[in-house]
């Protein structure tokens, strides 16, 4: 099965460049769909209905911000519940673009001006359960928080790359661990032992994006938002 990727970029040259970056980043078979504007992207994605899982969804979506018929943040906001890793690919590194994009649900932020090999390296972080961030963006975020900047952007990196992050569990919060499937329990065991998404995929004989889907489900059922929280809770509850 191919990994479905959507690239939303209005510049044909930049779009071709991003296609090459994606193909170089993953060993899986890749099926890339290209869109030059929001209308085309929405048509490819199809209707997004609350409470209904999309059929054969995209697993990775690259979103440009400045588009002929609007701003990429509009699409990010619409796809908060959509089960894909959503990465902003843009030329803008300023706070006015960075933080709103993260608040809208972006799982990573890459600058198209970065070198080819840098973008490939950053995209490959998805398989390791890390957020893809251009070096300049990572430095900007560190500077912002060191200076005591306030932002409600969801900045906690998590192995599942969830866009709709659950609230971290507090004392007495209801658990749903009894509904973990055998596969999810197996993934949770490997997560607790420190294995990466790619390593878990190899051990279980499945694709990395399937592991990603299991992790998202685990986080939702355990009401946690990170690998560390899941591991601690699993140990305390005797789940692993």
C-alpha positions in Angstrom: 0.0 0.0 0.0 1.3 3.4 -0.9 1.5 6.3 1.5 -0.8 9.0 0.3 0.7 12.5 0.4 -0.9 15.8 -0.6 1.3 18.8 -1.5 -0.5 22.2 -1.5 1.8 24.7 -3.2 0.9 27.2 -5.9 4.4 27.6 -7.3 5.1 24.8 -9.8 8.8 24.9 -9.3 8.5 24.8 -5.5 5.9 22.0 -5.8 8.2 19.9 -8.0 11.0 20.5 -5.4 8.8 19.4 -2.5 7.8 16.3 -4.5 11.5 15.3 -4.7 12.0 16.0 -1.0 9.1 13.7 -0.1 10.2 10.9 -2.3 13.7 11.1 -1.0 12.6 11.2 2.6 10.7 7.8 2.9 11.5 4.3 1.8 7.8 3.5 1.5 6.0 3.6 -1.9 4.6 7.2 -2.1 1.5 8.4 -4.0 1.7 12.2 -4.3 -1.3 14.3 -5.1 -0.5 18.0 -6.1 -2.7 21.0 -5.5 -2.1 24.6 -6.5 -4.9 26.2 -4.5 -7.2 25.6 -1.5 -10.2 24.7 -3.7 -8.2 21.9 -5.4 -6.8 20.6 -2.1 -10.3 20.5 -0.5 -11.6 18.6 -3.5 -8.8 16.0 -3.2 -9.3 15.7 0.6 -13.1 15.3 0.3 -15.6 16.2 3.0 -14.4 16.3 6.6 -17.3 15.3 8.8 -17.0 15.3 12.6 -17.3 11.9 14.1 -16.7 10.1 10.8 -13.3 8.6 9.8 -12.3 9.5 6.2 -11.9 6.6 3.8 -8.3 6.1 2.7 -7.1 9.5 4.0 -3.8 11.2 3.2 -1.1 10.4 5.7 1.0 13.5 5.1 -0.1 16.9 3.9 2.4 19.8 3.1 0.7 23.2 3.3 1.9 26.4 1.8 0.5 29.5 3.6 0.1 32.2 0.9 -2.2 30.8 -1.8 -4.1 32.4 -4.7 -7.5 31.7 -3.1 -6.7 32.2 0.6 -4.3 31.2 3.4 -3.1 27.7 4.2 -4.1 28.2 7.8 -7.7 28.1 6.8 -7.1 24.5 5.6 -5.2 23.6 8.8 -8.0 24.8 10.9 -10.5 22.7 8.9 -8.3 19.6 9.3 -7.8 19.6 13.0 -9.5 16.3 13.4 -8.1 14.9 10.1 -5.8 11.9 10.7 -2.8 13.1 8.8 0.6 14.7 9.7 0.3 18.3 8.5 3.5 20.3 7.8 3.7 23.9 6.9 6.1 24.6 4.0 6.7 28.3 3.5 9.1 31.1 3.1 7.9 33.0 6.2 9.8 32.5 9.5 8.2 35.4 11.5 6.1 35.0 14.6 3.0 36.3 12.7 3.0 33.2 10.6 4.7 30.6 12.8 2.6 30.7 16.0 -0.8 31.0 14.3 0.1 28.1 12.0 1.0 25.9 15.1 -2.2 27.1 16.8 -4.2 26.0 13.8 -2.9 22.4 14.1 0.4 22.3 12.1 2.6 19.3 13.2 5.7 20.8 11.8 7.1 24.0 10.1 9.6 23.9 7.3 11.2 26.7 5.3 11.4 26.1 1.6 14.6 28.1 1.4 16.4 25.3 3.3 18.7 23.0 1.4 17.3 19.8 -0.1 19.2 17.5 2.3 18.0 19.6 5.4 14.4 19.3 4.4 14.8 15.5 3.8 16.4 15.1 7.2 13.6 17.1 8.9 10.8 15.2 7.2 12.4 11.9 8.2 11.9 12.9 11.8 8.2 12.0 11.3 9.2 8.3 11.3 11.2 8.8 14.6 8.2 10.5 16.2 9.7 14.0 16.2 8.3 17.2 14.9 9.9 18.4 11.6 11.2 22.0 12.2 13.6 23.9 10.1 16.7 24.8 12.1 15.9 28.5 12.0 12.4 27.8 13.3 13.7 25.6 16.1 16.0 28.5 17.2 13.2 31.0 16.9 11.0 28.9 19.2 13.8 28.4 21.8 14.4 32.2 21.8 10.7 32.9 22.2 10.2 30.7 25.2 13.5 31.6 26.8 12.4 35.2 26.7 9.2 34.2 28.5 7.0 34.6 25.4 3.4 33.4 25.8 1.7 31.4 23.1 -1.0 28.8 23.2 0.6 27.0 20.3 0.7 23.2 20.8 4.4 22.8 21.1 4.8 19.5 23.0 6.3 17.0 20.5 4.6 13.6 20.6 5.2 10.4 18.9 1.8 10.2 17.4 1.9 13.7 15.7 -1.6 14.3 16.7 -3.1 17.6 15.5 -6.0 17.4 17.9 -4.1 16.8 21.1 -6.0 15.4 24.1 -5.7 17.1 27.4 -3.0 15.5 29.6 -4.3 13.2 32.2 -4.9 14.4 35.7 -5.6 12.5 38.8 -8.9 10.7 38.7 -9.3 11.1 34.9 -11.2 8.2 33.4 -9.1 5.7 31.5 -10.1 3.7 28.4 -7.2 1.3 28.4 -9.5 -1.7 28.5 -10.5 -0.9 25.0 -6.9 -1.1 23.7 -6.7 -3.6 20.9 -4.0 -6.3 20.9 -2.1 -4.4 18.3 -2.3 -1.2 20.3 -1.1 -3.0 23.4 1.8 -4.3 21.5 2.7 -0.9 20.2 2.4 0.6 23.7 4.8 -2.1 25.0 7.4 -1.1 22.4 6.9 2.6 23.0 7.4 2.1 26.8 10.7 0.3 26.0 11.9 3.3 23.9 11.6 2.0 20.4 11.1 4.5 17.6 8.2 4.4 15.2 10.4 2.9 12.5 11.8 0.2 14.8 8.3 -0.7 16.0 7.1 -1.0 12.4 10.0 -3.3 11.6 9.4 -5.4 14.7 5.7 -5.8 14.0 6.0 -6.2 10.2 3.8 -3.2 9.4 4.2 0.3 7.9 5.3 3.2 9.9 2.2 5.2 9.2 0.1 2.3 10.6 2.2 2.5 13.8 1.4 6.2 13.8 -2.3 5.5 13.6 -2.1 3.0 16.5 -0.2 5.6 18.6 -2.9 8.3 18.0 -5.5 5.8 19.1 -3.5 4.9 22.2 -3.1 8.5 23.2 -6.8 9.2 22.8 -7.8 6.1 24.8 -5.3 6.7 27.6 -6.0 10.5 27.6 -2.3 11.4 27.3 -0.3 13.6 24.8 3.2 12.2 24.7 5.3 9.0 24.7 6.5 9.7 28.2 3.0 10.1 29.6 1.9 6.9 27.9 4.9 4.9 29.2 4.5 6.1 32.8 0.7 5.4 32.8 1.2 2.0 31.2 3.7 1.1 33.9 1.5 2.3 36.7 -1.6 0.6 35.4 0.3 -2.7 34.7 -0.5 -2.4 31.0 3.1 -3.4 30.0 
